[in-house]
Amino acid sequence: MDSASRTGIWIIATGVIIALLYLGRSILAPFALAVFLFLIIEGFATSIAERVRQVSLGWARAVAILVVLSGFIAFVAMMAQGIAQFGGSHSADYERRINQLIGDAYGAFGMENAPTLTELMFNERGQRFAGMIANEVGELSSDLVLIVIYIAFLFLAQANWSRKLDRIFVGRERRSRVREVGDAARRGIETYLWTQTVISAMITLLTYGSLRLLGAENALFLSALIFVLNYIPTLGSIVAALVPPLFALVQPDLPAWLPAQPPRDSYLFAAIVFGVVSFWQFAIGNFVQPRMMGESLNLSALVVLLSLAIWGAIWGIPGMFLSAPLTVLIMILCAQSKSTRWVSILLSSNGRPKFGAPPAGRARSAEAAK
């Protein structure tokens, strides 16, 4: 087969795979989320079992499930409390402040007849945008039960994975290679997810303490939102640094420590909040995270951004959260074949993907087949 035919087959196969992933996103995206949550729990359980010798792996899994489930319930409660606080008794004050900011923005550009928040939200574009956000959030909420069921069955099925693998790959060398690659992929994804969870928790706690000291309202809600956003590579950190200042900008009651004369300057307050939140994002993301994560990703920055856009277009919000580990998985799998190793090299950061060379026996067989 010549190179042109091989290239054509690759293009067609890639298009078919992307189409199947997009068409099956309502099934595949929740299952992928369940698999990665399962890996987080397994990584947590393994860490407990290794550090506390008296605790068996079964009990460690039970503790990990309880901790993750409690954390998820607490997160939902914090988000609900924050939304209720924002839309509660102070909603009129927030609306008045937002209308004032809209008027200031129009005045700065010499424009008149500034619209109100109500007019912006209930025009055609506002309704379309709100409907899109509500649809995405609604789909995620409806998939939660399905994700929990998937996780439960993953725990039940994992005991038989080893026996099934032995029956699928009869040859000892090939079976050993498949185990090696599978363990490498699992370790890489577990390391990434677990490290990202610890990093997000550190940033969240420091941000929460800073927001409380500064006197920002909805500090718990904003911190919980930052925790989730930090799972989205690159873009999530940027959005996490911008959201608290936006809330600070429209905060009706500003803290008394501001040096500005009454009426106190909300722009100064928003700038201080932005500086503090950005400092924690930058410091931990650039100094702590690389030391903890090491080369578990080994993806170039351009590939991270492209994967975020591609997986977000295919699976929406779940795809954005899973873009980095899914791309790492593709890189590891592509490294196992001589014909696809170039894809793995392009995806890697240093041009040396882990498990980048096929085993010697396979390489000799490929040469003999030629």
Order of alpha helices (4+ residues) and beta strands (2+ residues): alpha-alpha-alpha-alpha-alpha-alpha-alpha-alpha-alpha-alpha-alpha-alpha-alpha-alpha-alpha-alpha
